[in-house]
Amino acid sequence: MTAKVPRNFRLLEELEKGEKGLGADGCSYGLTDSDDVMMSKWNGTILGPPHSVHENRIYSLEIYCGDNYPDSPPQVRFISKINLPGVNGTDGKVDLSKLPRVANWNRDYTMERILVGLREHMAHPSHRKLPQPAEGQTF
Amino acid sequence: MSLPKRILKETERLRNEKDTGIKATIHGDNLRYFDVEINGPEGSPYEGGVFELELFLPEDYPMSPPKVRFLTKIYHPNIDRLGRICLDILKNNWSPALQIRTVLLSIQALLGAPNPDDPLANDVAQKWKEDENAAKATARQWTKEYAKKVSDQKEEA
């Protein structure tokens, strides 16, 4: 069995990866408050996938990593308004069990994986043409 | 899960550690994860404070260095706001001959000898170079405000 990386050191790894900037996969993330020694609150950004109604839009999300992260998944919520199955239409909360890539959560999964999974979900053939609220609105 | 003998030996040795002002105890059921306390060295602005840290031994320890960070807020040019530490032996100058104990003693020594020319917290380092007395006063103030007191630590024991 391999060494089990504790929550805080895992989050530091994710922070360092996230600080390297917007990846080729159109997602980025970082700490909401750079003073937060517990590293609980994060913000994420998804660049709308091409060939979809989301193209050229930028979506903001908030991510909360609780004490049991990464054994338990984080809570994820869209700040930018979006119409997407698995996203609560009232408060923007994401139901991770609706995202194939992270539905069966395991502690090796990361915030990046969730964001990439969400972006794929947005680009899915049955979702990419869903009518969207006007740009710039928030939940 | 089998733990390398080297780690078991180090853990045993740390349990008997006395009089150096460093303390490391296993955190919960993860035998590679330690709760650490370091006493601020005498004559430094951190004197009288007990600083909490966390330490993790990665899979390839001792080929790779331990990962360590401060949990207690501290005003020091080589420690950033998330408690990350800029110390050569935790990076390029790591050697498998070093141990948890030597790492913690080196961190304690760093508290006594800040190095503002190799900063991690740029604002703190700048202050340190411009007005060392004022920077030390802030460090003392933060120690009072955020660190546990040595006297409390003794009562616990």
Interface residues (C-beta under 8 A of the other chain):
Chain A: M1 T2 A3 K4 V5 P6 N8 F9 L12 L15 S34 D35 D36 V37 M39
Chain B: M1 H27 N30 R32 Y33 E54 F56 L57 P58 E59 K67 R69 L71 K73 R81 L82 G83 R84
